[in-house]
Amino acid sequence: MQALPFLSAPLLIARLVATPLRCVRLLPTRASSLPLRSTVVDLAVLAGHLLLYPTGISQERPLPRPAPHPAAGPPEGFMAPEAPQPVPGAPTMLPTEGRAHPPVLLLHGFIDNRSVFLLLRRSLHRHGWRHVEALNYSPLTCDLRKAAELLSRHVEEVCARTGHHRVDLVGHSLGGLIARYYVQRLGGDTRVRTVITLGTPHAGTRIAPLMSAHPLVRQMRPDSEVIAELSRPAPNCRTQFVAFWSEEDQVMVPATTARISHPDLIAHNVHVAGVGHLALPVNGAVAAGIREALASAETAEGAADAISVA
């Protein structure tokens, strides 16, 4: 019984964060007030996240792969025309393969951890996503490429454990850049159906030049080798990209750097009004947009900057 207060702490903190969020709604709604409102919300999110941060330091323990029920069969009307034949020694395919949502892997931003996705993963679970995991990369990581290699190994492990052939990735800030590098430069498009980025510096950000002493921050600068690599041709990339961006994102300088502009990528840029950088992973409208993007079987090619969730 002594563990109950600790287990209920995330719910309590979420309520504490929600209180100032409700108060923010009383502020003026004119466009000129958006930066003020988004800053207040970001500060509230930061306060709550600092309390939650210790709960996400350790790497997440994945759930064991459940064995399929011997009597279980496909539902009426279910068709799997491309189902592979069983291979000796290969992982057993789960009953959900081909008709449930693919696994969703969540990637946090710079100097952060998986606790930032508490509300988002709860939203996904509530709406039918059963395989949602968050990957922590080491705070000592000094090369985005190394983090992308770690992601590659983790994706292969998730596919082997769940029986799904492909996964979806959701990355906040630096996490989105890691996901994109994996897909574009390491052949991850064979495994990744959709990459969703939240406030990710796709063209590099000019924020806080003094922080460029850290190698990861330098790799997020507009003139970095990583940004140059991502601008190279990516012919026949099979992954769909959805980039959420906000003009009130104070970490993205300029704000439009969080949009994807690449001739070879199927990319949709989603504008979110009045949401700051830290609030993107916890915003309800953004969560709804993420669910919609993940649930879409097909999307039109090219960019669609006119979409808005605000």
ABEGO torsion letter per residue (X at the ends): XAAAAAAAAAAAAAAAAAAAAAAAAABBABAAAAAAAAAAAAAAAAAAAAAAAAAAABBBBBBBBBBBBAABBBBBGBBBAABBBBBBGBBBBBAABGABBBBBBBBBBBGBBAAAAAAAAAAAAAAGBABBBBBBBBAABABAAAAAAAAAAAAAAAAAAAGBABBBBBBBEAAAAAAAAAAAAAGAAAABABBBBBGBBAAEBABGAAAAABAAAAAABAABAAAAAAABBBBGBABBBBBBBBAABAABOBAAAABBBBAABBBBBBBBBGBBAAAAAABAAAAAAAAAAAABABBBBEBBAABBAX
